[in-house]
Amino acid sequence: EVQLVESAGGLVQTGGSLRLSCAASGFPWNDFAIGWFRQAPGKEREGVACISTSDGSTYYADSVKDRFTISRDNAKNTVYLQMNSLKPEDTAVYYCAAGEVQRVVYAWAEGFLYDYWGQGTQVTVSS
């Protein structure tokens, strides 16, 4: 059974930091890329960042570049999203997703390329 389990999000103040984790199981880890997406109320889902679990290549949305860092621990089949300098506009439900790296790498922010999704976790940034 495939599982993607996100850690709890939380409430932080503007300028604060938060780290999310996504623990995966049930699929060949090294053949996949893991992406983080978010969706705010009334807005479309947005790709935030992605990492190839095999070679560690990373991709970021312009809106989070230089503030968010995606990383992985292959020994734990876990991907992390370190979020710094958080802004109120970062408030959203955050999801991790897994997709075959050969597909995902060409258009990592397209959610339809991912096969598996986590349940989502709320991140709220207060102003």
Order of alpha helices (4+ residues) and beta strands (2+ residues): beta-beta-beta-beta-beta-beta-beta-beta-beta-alpha-beta-beta
